[in-house]
Amino acid sequence: MAVHTLSLETYRRKVLGCWLGKNVGGTLGQPHEGKPGPLSLTFYDPVPDGAIANDDLDLQLVWLAKLREVGPMITERDLGQAWRDSLTYPWDEYGLGKANLFLGIEPPVSGQHNNWFSDSMGAPIRSEIWACAAPGCPDLAAALAYQDGCVDHGGEGLFGEIFFAAMEAAAFVIEDRETLLDLGLSFLPPDCRTAKAIRICRERHAAGDDWLQCRQVILDQAGHVNFTDAPQNIAFSVLGWLYGED
């Protein structure tokens, strides 16, 4: 990867855009989570007074606090301890990962042992903090994402966070979409379900399918009965990026 210079002003602007975008999307989408789609949402209904609390953001604030306490050599054990100290989420991979932690099962095993939600989206949705902590350094962002994701995930859930974090970190200094997607994919095992779903999305876009056709092919070839399954949702994120007009 070429050497790039990132000004403090640009860094602050991109971090602000990242955080605002996360709040906007989470506040719009959370009330509809799990509903079969596609949905037709044009704006908030009703318009909220501010961002709503959600795990996508809350977890990253806990990680940020721990990162400020421990410093850049933060490990999965530090993040596991932060979970014990600060988080009470009982759902799915969160609850099973937390149960393992309190049984004395430490990361990276805590994310995989007896955890049938380890391929879910709980880790990919909290990738941005590592990109913002490692701007322009996708290798470092991916390593931090691994240490985070393995606390309560394994397999595809872990791959998804690594893919997002590496790509987001590179986006501080690279603007070309296809280059960023190629870079993100380079961090994944080529035969994993996440990589397959992303490739399907890109192929259908390149072939001229409209977004609804592309979405259906993703569901047909990489879909899962669990609406939080990471591969299909990561492919939907890429779909929005490829077909979005703004």
Long-range contacts (C-beta under 8 A, 24 or more apart in sequence): 1-138, 1-170, 1-183, 4-136, 4-173, 4-174, 6-135, 6-136, 6-172, 6-173, 10-172, 11-135, 11-172, 14-135, 14-171, 14-172, 15-132, 18-128, 18-131, 18-132, 18-168, 19-128, 22-56, 22-57, 22-128, 23-51, 23-57, 24-51, 26-51, 26-52, 26-54, 26-56, 26-57, 27-51, 27-52, 27-54, 30-54, 33-227, 34-227, 38-212, 38-215, 55-89, 55-94, 55-122, 55-125, 55-126, 56-125, 56-126, 58-87, 59-87, 59-126, 60-126, 60-128, 60-129, 62-86, 62-87, 63-126, 63-129, 63-148, 64-129, 67-129, 67-133, 72-133, 74-144, 74-147, 75-147, 76-106, 76-107, 76-108, 76-146, 76-147, 76-148, 76-150, 76-151, 77-106, 77-107, 79-107, 79-147, 79-148, 79-151, 80-106, 80-107, 80-110, 80-151, 83-151, 83-152, 92-117, 92-120, 92-122, 92-228, 93-117, 93-118, 93-120, 93-122, 93-123, 93-152, 93-153, 93-157, 94-122, 94-152, 96-152, 97-151, 97-152, 97-153, 98-152, 101-151, 107-147, 107-150, 107-151, 108-150, 108-151, 108-154, 110-150, 110-151, 110-152, 111-149, 111-150, 111-151, 111-152, 111-153, 111-154, 111-157, 111-158, 112-150, 112-153, 112-154, 112-155, 115-152, 115-153, 115-154, 117-157, 117-226, 117-228, 118-152, 118-153, 118-154, 118-155, 118-156, 118-157, 118-158, 119-153, 119-154, 119-155, 119-156, 119-157, 119-193, 119-226, 119-229, 119-230, 119-231, 120-153, 120-157, 120-226, 120-228, 120-229, 120-230, 121-157, 121-160, 121-228, 121-229, 121-230, 121-233, 121-234, 122-152, 122-153, 122-157, 122-228, 123-148, 123-149, 123-152, 123-153, 123-157, 123-158, 123-160, 123-161, 123-230, 124-149, 124-157, 124-160, 124-161, 124-163, 124-164, 124-230, 124-233, 124-234, 126-161, 127-160, 127-161, 127-164, 127-165, 127-168, 128-164, 128-165, 128-168, 130-165, 130-169, 131-164, 131-165, 131-168, 131-169, 131-171, 131-172, 132-168, 134-169, 135-169, 135-172, 135-173, 136-169, 136-170, 136-172, 136-173, 137-169, 138-165, 138-166, 138-167, 138-169, 138-170, 138-183, 138-187, 139-166, 140-169, 141-165, 141-166, 141-168, 141-169, 142-166, 142-169, 142-187, 155-192, 156-192, 156-193, 156-194, 156-229, 156-230, 156-231, 157-230, 159-188, 159-189, 159-192, 159-194, 159-195, 159-230, 160-194, 160-230, 160-231, 160-233, 160-234, 162-187, 162-188, 163-187, 163-188, 163-194, 163-198, 163-234, 164-234, 164-237, 177-241, 177-242, 181-238, 192-231, 193-222, 193-231, 194-230, 194-231, 194-234, 196-221, 196-222, 196-231, 197-221, 197-222, 197-231, 197-232, 197-234, 197-235, 198-234, 198-235, 198-238, 200-235, 201-235, 201-238, 201-239, 201-242, 202-238, 202-242, 205-239, 205-242, 205-243, 210-243, 211-239, 211-243, 214-239, 214-242, 214-243, 215-239
